[in-house]
């Protein structure tokens, strides 16, 4: 049970002013891709024991770089590429307990060859592999498409144990309740329970979207409605004001608002653009909201046409929508038969015309 849900339960039992605290292990994760263009030329120019470095990237408050030796770090490593994760801010940020893995990507940007390091304490310098991969194993088509070598590094930093304090925002202070700082970012459609929640409880979650927009919400509502949100929020960071912060990439603001509207009201979307319905279906699949997914699937089944059928079929395959897939297939079969009938009728007319000449 989340702390927000616990406080709500305590308040529901009649307790007035409630505080709580929690202790959990914290970690930060991040990834960086380092692409070396014209790798063959770079390898010809760079001697054994000489490294090239990625731009610095930040994870867990520390600065990092990928360090690559195109011709090996040492004489014994000649004929190999050597790859290391370098801790670039030790003088400022101190030691870092870190797990990491480094991968060479294929032409589809997927890890093709990966080495995983155990958790180590970075005290300056770096850790990695002297003989990461042989030159002869670097395939020109698979790993060096257009003579580019792409290296992915995934980093996980142990931030140690952290205690968080929580105060029941709904507790009365001198007989008055503080007003919630945010208005609902979507239409509550007259749902009394949802309206009462926004009127009495301040939002304790900020959703940060990839386009820079931020949308407020109530953490326990999302946790109660979606197991995926619950899992994501278990690792969310918390501000000094006990506001959880969750980053959601790959979703625009309109789709996010429609998603939250459904979560709060259990009411399906009405009269929204096709692109929003498609995005909402993807979001419903992502957060395991089956009812919303079926509603979106049904809506898209009704608007299939010749311009959209291919994209809709791909969408159905990607998000496992059997009814939508079947509707697309039926549309294709029906229109294929219609086209064949038109050709047959046209042939008959041409034949009749030739006979009457």
C-alpha positions, 0 to 999 in steps of 0.5 A: 500500500502506498503512503498516500493510500495509507493516509487516506485509510487512516483519515477514513477511520476518523483520525484527524491529523496524521503524519507518516514516514517511510524508508526505501532504497533509492536508485537512478538510471540513465543511458547514453549512446556514443556514435563514432562516425567513420570508425574505420578512419578513426581506427587508422588514425588512433594508436593502440593505447589512445582513447576517444571519449563521448560527451559527458552525461549525467546520471544520479547526480554524477557525470559520466563518459564512455571511453573507447580505445579503437585499437585496444587499451594495452598491447595485449588488447591489440586487435580489439576495441576496449570500452570503459565507463569513466566517472568524470565528476568524482572530485565534486560528487565523490564515490558512486556505487554503480552497476552498468552494461555496455552494448554495441548496437546493430543497424536496427539500434538494438544491442548486438553484443553486451557485457554486464558489469557487477556493482562497483564503487567508482572512486575516480577513473573507470571500469570496463573491458580491455578486450571488449570485442575483436575487430574481426567480429565487427560486421560491416553490415550489422555493426558498422552500417555506413561505417558508424559504430554505436555504443550504448551504456546503461547505468544504475546508481545506488543512491542509498537509503532515503526517508520521506515524511508525509503529512495529511494535507486534508488535516484541519488547521485552526478549523480551516482547510487549505485550498488545493493548488491545482484545478483539474486539467480535464473535464470531470463530467459531473462525477461527484466523487472525482469533483469532491477529490479535487476540491478537498485534496491537493494533487500529490503527483506531477506528471512530466511529459516529453514535450515539457508540459506538466499535469497534476494528479493524485498518486493513490488514484493512479495506483489504484487504477493501473498496476503499471502506474503503481509500479512506476510510482514505486520508483518515482522521486519525491520533492521536498513538499512530498510531491511525487514526480513521474516522467512519461515519455512518448505521450502528448498532453491531449492523450494524457488528459484523456487518459486521466479523465478516464481514470478519474471518471471511468467515462470513455472519451467522446468526440475526439480526433482519430490521432488522439484515439490512436494515442489513447489506445496505445496508452491504455495498452501501456498502462493495462486499462483494458476497458479503455482499450476496448472502447478505443478499439471499438471506436477505431473499428467504425472509421476504417477507410482506404487511407487508414486501413494499413496504419490501423492494422499495424496499430492493432498488431502492435497493441494486440487488438484482435477485434480491430485487426479482424475489422481491418482484414474484413475491410481489405477482403471486402474492398478487394472483392469490390475492386475485382467486381469493378474490373469484371464489370468493366471487362464485360462492358468493353466486350459488349462494346466491341461486339456492337461495333 
